[in-house]
């Protein structure tokens, strides 16, 4: 999986997240990376179809458990809208492991980079 991880790390850099290994993520870092992905996805959607509330997510204090929990609730909602088919729980974000991290980032980046150059809607 080293090659796949290197691709994901390169894609993280493209959205402004500096990470050397997928298994180095802590909860705040992983949540910040997912917020960055959703921000890019939000920018791809036309206003009438945009279901992502970036202001809300960015207003949450990720240093506090309640802020991380509320953001994770939104993640689950947004991923369902994007038709993420894998099992998902708050633990995937609050206690990231490399398998779930790899799966989730792969899904988000496929959506992001597939959609680049296409018009939303």
Buried (B, 14 or more C-beta within 10 A) or exposed (E): EEEEBEEBBEBBEEBEBEBEEBEEBEBEBBBBBBBBBBBBBBEBBEEEEBEBBBEEBEEBEBEEEEBBEBBBEBBBEBBEEBEBEEEBEBEBBBEBEBEBBBBBBBBBBEBBEEBEEEEBE
